[in-house]
C-alpha cells in the first residue's frame, strides 16, 4: 500500500499520539491538530488521503468541521471518533458526510482495520473511476463523479458520502443484484455483520431524495429475498 497522508484532529494528546504511532507502522505521514479550528485550517490548506476526526473538540466540534470540509469539491474520506454511543450521534456523523465512525473506547486494532478499509475503498473507487466515465446520465438523473454532484431534472440533490457511494456503485453496475452484506463490504469497505439495517436505512433515504415516488422506485429496485439493483432498463 503506497504511503498515505493522514490528518488526525484529536484534542486528547495520548490518544492522538497512539493513533500517530500506529499510522506510522502503516507507513503513513501524519499531521496532528489539537483543536477544531486548527484541524479545519489544515484540512483546507493541504491534501490528505484520510482525516481522523474527533467529535468533541475545543474551538469547533467535529460535526461542523465535517460539514465545512464537505462543501469543497475535493473529496477526502473522514473517519469520525466519538465517545457518544447513541444511534442518533452516529447517524448525525454519517448524515453530515463522515464515511465511518469508531466509538470510544476503541481497540487500536479495530481502528487500524477501519483505516485500511478506507484506503482500500479509496483506491478501488479511483481505479473504477479511471475505467468509467466521469459523468452518468440516466433519465433525469445526472451523476458527476469527479465533483461528487448529483442532479435530478437539473435540480441539485444533496447526498451524504455513503448515499453518493451507494448510488455510484449501483450506476456503475446496472442490473447487478447486491445483497445487503455485499453492499456493506463494497461500499463501507469491510464486513459489518449484523448491520444490514444500515443498508436498508441508507437505501430508503437515497430513494427519498432521487425517486419521485419512493414507494414505487424507478431507479433503485428491490429484488425480494436477495437485495437491491439499479434498473438496467433505464440504461439500455
QUIPE-V108953 format. One record per helix or strand of 2 or more residues. SS is the DSSP state (a for helix, b for strand). FROM is the first residue (numbers start at 1). LEN is the number of residues. If there is no record, write none. Layout:
# QUIPE-V108953
SS_FROM_LEN + SS_FROM_LEN
This chain:
# QUIPE-V108953
b_5_5 + a_13_13 + b_29_5 + a_36_10 + b_50_5 + a_62_8 + b_78_5 + a_87_9 + b_100_4 + a_108_24 + b_135_4 + b_141_4 + b_149_4 + b_155_3 + a_161_12 + b_178_2 + a_180_9 + a_196_15 + a_214_3 + b_220_4 + b_227_4 + a_232_3
